[in-house]
């Protein structure tokens, strides 16, 4: 076999590795991890046509697997930091709303009522840009990326379900974010949000109503979400574009929208880098301004450790006039 054939074989074996355990299972409840999804039609399809959903692509399966591995690594870090981890051994369930969820774990610390006070924790692994971007629970309410709100509704569902079980309100829970680039952890406290819980209850009621009446909610018009939906083959076409046009949406269009969404995410990351660049530029401009005005330095060489053991040179022109 030539090298190209060996590479192709590797690709096929890896895809087989990730897809070997794919199983489409019945969905009998409204899942806490999905209840914040922006498309109610998708949530109804999960309950009524779960068997028709497309299997997740290998790349998404890789993300799922990496997420599970990151979760275990985060728990190990928490233990080494002195926290007490209590695994969640069963699903929480509200029969009236048919809402259920499995909490990642509960954490305590010896300083919290001698380790007897535990709080629900949801662990998420994120890239370094998201890690720096998220400062508090309100940051999860941003419109994009849409899964932020899913995460927020997920943990609010847990607060509701735990409160139901304990028959007293659970005031707050935590996100533990893990930076995939450098393994740093961040603890984000999330206070119970009664407006969000009311919306969760409303969404559960609507889903059950559509199931009972065998109807479907209206389609959404955000193609960036539709392009990756596992029910797109039965929901599309046609799709109301929101501009009075019923368009036949083929696979080429869906792929283009998906790529556009990927580029949009990359542009958001670029904007964060641009902001950091501008901030550093202004800092250096302010600090070096007296030297340039005095005419004592045309080029300043700053000795900085560099992967090529060289110096980084800041030219006056970099900072403007």
C-alpha positions in Angstrom: 0.0 0.0 0.0 1.2 3.5 -0.8 1.2 6.3 1.8 -2.0 7.9 0.4 -3.8 4.6 0.8 -2.5 4.2 4.4 -3.8 7.7 5.2 -7.2 6.9 3.7 -7.3 3.7 5.7 -6.5 5.7 8.9 -9.4 8.1 8.1 -11.9 5.2 7.6 -10.8 3.4 10.7 -11.1 6.6 12.8 -14.6 7.3 11.4 -15.6 3.7 12.2 -14.2 4.1 15.7 -16.3 7.2 16.4 -19.5 5.8 14.9 -19.4 2.3 16.3 -21.5 3.1 19.3 -24.1 5.4 17.6 -27.6 4.4 18.7 -30.8 6.4 18.2 -32.9 5.9 21.3 -36.5 6.8 22.1 -37.1 10.1 23.8 -39.9 9.8 26.4 -39.4 13.1 28.2 -38.4 16.7 27.7 -34.7 16.7 28.3 -33.2 19.5 30.4 -30.2 19.6 28.1 -32.5 20.4 25.1 -35.4 22.4 26.6 -33.6 25.7 25.8 -33.2 24.9 22.1 -34.6 27.9 20.0 -36.7 25.6 17.8 -39.8 24.2 19.5 -40.5 22.2 16.3 -37.2 20.3 16.9 -38.2 19.5 20.5 -41.5 18.1 19.3 -39.8 16.0 16.6 -37.5 14.6 19.4 -40.5 13.2 21.1 -42.6 12.1 18.2 -40.2 11.2 15.4 -37.0 10.4 17.3 -36.4 7.3 15.1 -36.2 9.5 11.9 -33.4 11.8 13.1 -30.1 11.6 11.1 -27.2 10.1 13.0 -24.7 12.6 14.3 -21.7 13.1 11.9 -18.3 11.7 13.0 -16.9 15.2 13.8 -19.8 15.9 16.2 -19.2 12.5 17.8 -15.6 13.5 18.3 -16.8 16.6 20.1 -19.2 14.5 22.3 -16.4 12.1 23.2 -13.9 14.9 24.0 -16.6 16.6 26.2 -17.0 13.4 28.3 -13.3 13.1 28.7 -13.0 16.8 29.6 -15.7 16.3 32.2 -13.8 13.5 34.0 -10.6 15.6 33.9 -12.4 18.5 35.4 -13.7 16.3 38.3 -10.2 15.0 38.9 -8.9 18.6 39.1 -11.7 19.6 41.5 -10.8 16.6 43.8 -7.1 17.6 43.7 -8.2 21.2 44.7 -9.9 19.8 47.8 -13.5 19.6 46.6 -15.7 16.7 47.4 -17.5 15.2 44.4 -20.7 13.3 44.7 -21.8 11.7 41.5 -25.4 12.0 40.4 -26.7 8.4 40.5 -30.2 8.9 38.9 -32.2 11.1 36.6 -34.3 13.9 38.1 -37.8 13.9 36.7 -41.0 15.9 36.9 -43.9 13.8 35.7 -46.3 16.7 35.2 -43.9 18.6 32.9 -42.3 15.3 31.7 -39.0 17.2 32.2 -36.0 15.1 33.1 -32.3 15.7 33.5 -29.1 14.0 34.7 -26.8 16.4 36.6 -23.0 16.0 36.1 -22.3 15.9 39.8 -22.7 17.7 43.1 -19.7 19.4 44.8 -18.9 20.4 48.4 -15.9 21.5 50.3 -14.8 20.8 53.9 -15.4 24.5 54.6 -19.0 24.2 53.5 -20.8 23.0 56.7 -18.0 20.5 57.1 -18.6 19.1 53.7 -22.3 18.4 54.2 -23.6 21.2 51.9 -23.6 20.1 48.2 -24.5 22.1 45.1 -25.4 20.9 41.6 -22.7 21.4 39.0 -22.7 21.3 35.2 -19.3 20.9 33.6 -18.6 22.4 30.2 -15.4 22.3 28.2 -14.8 25.4 26.1 -12.2 27.1 23.9 -10.0 29.8 25.3 -12.0 32.6 23.7 -15.3 31.4 25.3 -13.5 30.8 28.6 -12.4 34.5 28.7 -15.6 35.8 27.4 -17.9 34.3 30.0 -17.7 36.3 33.2 -21.0 35.5 34.9 -24.3 33.8 34.4 -25.8 36.6 32.4 -23.3 36.0 29.6 -25.1 32.7 28.9 -28.2 34.7 27.8 -26.5 36.0 24.7 -28.4 35.3 21.4 -25.3 33.8 19.9 -24.1 31.1 20.1 -27.5 29.7 20.7 -26.2 26.8 22.8 -25.3 29.3 25.5 -29.0 29.8 26.3 -29.5 26.0 26.1 -26.8 25.7 28.8 -28.5 28.3 30.9 -31.9 26.7 30.6 -30.3 23.3 31.4 -29.0 24.4 34.7 -32.2 26.3 35.5 -34.0 23.0 34.9 -31.8 21.3 37.3 -32.5 24.0 40.0 -36.2 23.4 39.4 -35.9 19.6 39.5 -33.7 19.5 42.6 -36.1 22.0 44.3 -39.0 19.7 43.4 -37.3 16.7 45.0 -36.2 18.5 48.1 -39.6 20.3 48.4 -37.6 23.6 49.1 -36.0 26.0 46.7 -32.5 25.4 45.6 -31.1 28.9 45.4 -28.1 28.4 43.1 -25.9 26.0 41.2 -22.6 26.2 39.4 -21.1 25.9 36.0 -17.6 24.6 36.0 -15.9 25.8 32.7 -12.8 24.0 31.6 -10.4 25.7 29.2 -9.5 23.1 26.7 -6.3 24.9 25.8 -4.6 25.2 29.2 -6.9 23.1 31.6 -7.8 26.1 33.7 -11.1 25.9 35.5 -13.6 28.7 36.2 -16.6 28.5 38.6 -19.7 30.5 37.6 -22.5 30.7 40.1 -26.1 30.6 38.7 -28.9 31.9 40.8 -32.4 30.4 40.3 -34.2 32.5 37.7 -38.0 32.3 38.1 -38.7 33.9 34.7 -36.5 31.2 33.0 -38.2 28.4 34.9 -41.6 29.8 34.0 -40.5 29.8 30.3 -39.3 26.2 30.7 -42.7 25.2 32.1 -44.4 27.0 29.2 -42.2 25.2 26.6 -42.9 21.8 28.2 -46.6 22.5 28.2 -46.5 23.5 24.5 -44.6 20.4 23.6 -47.1 18.2 25.3 -50.0 20.0 23.7 -48.5 19.5 20.2 -47.9 15.8 21.0 -51.4 15.3 22.2 -53.0 17.2 19.3 -50.5 15.7 16.7 -49.5 19.1 15.5 -46.2 20.9 14.9 -45.0 24.3 15.9 -44.0 26.8 13.2 -40.6 26.5 11.7 -37.9 28.9 12.7 -36.1 31.0 10.1 -32.5 30.7 11.3 -30.8 28.6 8.6 -27.6 28.4 10.7 -29.5 26.2 13.1 -31.5 24.4 10.5 -28.4 23.4 8.5 -27.2 21.1 11.3 -30.5 19.9 12.6 -30.9 16.1 12.6 -34.5 16.5 11.4 -33.8 18.8 8.5 -34.6 16.1 5.9 -38.1 15.8 7.2 -38.7 19.5 8.1 -37.2 21.0 4.9 -38.1 21.9 2.2 -39.9 24.3 2.0 -38.7 26.7 4.6 -40.1 30.2 4.9 -37.0 32.4 4.6 -38.7 35.2 6.5 -38.8 37.4 3.4 -42.0 36.1 1.9 -40.2 33.4 -0.1 -40.7 29.7 0.0 -37.4 28.3 -1.1 -36.3 24.8 -2.0 -33.5 24.2 0.4 -31.0 21.6 -1.0 -28.0 20.1 0.5 -25.6 22.5 -1.2 -27.4 25.5 0.4 -27.4 23.8 3.8 -23.7 23.1 3.6 -23.1 26.7 2.6 -25.1 28.0 5.5 -23.3 25.6 7.9 -19.9 26.9 6.6 -21.1 30.5 7.0 -22.0 29.7 10.6 -18.5 28.3 11.2 -16.9 31.4 9.7 -19.1 33.6 11.8 -17.8 31.9 14.9 -14.2 32.3 13.7 -14.9 36.0 13.0 -16.1 36.4 16.6 -12.9 35.0 17.8 -10.9 37.3 15.5 -12.8 40.3 16.9 -11.7 39.3 20.4 -8.1 39.1 19.2 -8.4 42.4 17.4 -9.7 44.0 20.7 -6.7 42.6 22.6 -4.3 43.8 19.9 -5.8 47.3 20.0 -5.6 47.4 23.8 -1.9 46.3 23.8 -1.2 48.8 21.0 -2.7 51.7 23.0 -0.8 50.6 26.1 2.5 50.6 24.3 1.7 53.8 22.5 1.0 55.6 25.8 4.1 54.1 27.5 6.5 54.7 24.7 5.1 58.1 23.6 7.7 60.2 25.7 10.6 58.3 24.1 9.3 58.9 20.6 8.6 62.6 21.2 12.1 63.0 22.7 13.5 61.6 19.5 15.8 59.4 21.5 14.5 56.1 20.0 13.3 55.5 16.5 13.1 51.8 17.0 12.7 50.1 20.4 13.9 46.6 20.8 12.2 44.8 23.6 13.8 41.6 24.8 11.0 39.1 25.1 11.4 35.3 25.2 10.5 34.1 21.7 10.3 30.6 20.2 13.1 31.6 17.7 15.2 33.2 20.5 15.0 36.5 18.7 13.8 40.0 19.8 10.5 41.6 19.0 11.0 45.1 17.4 8.4 47.8 17.8 8.7 50.4 15.1 7.3 53.9 15.8 5.0 53.5 12.8 3.2 50.7 14.5 1.7 53.1 16.9 0.6 55.9 14.6 1.5 59.5 14.9 
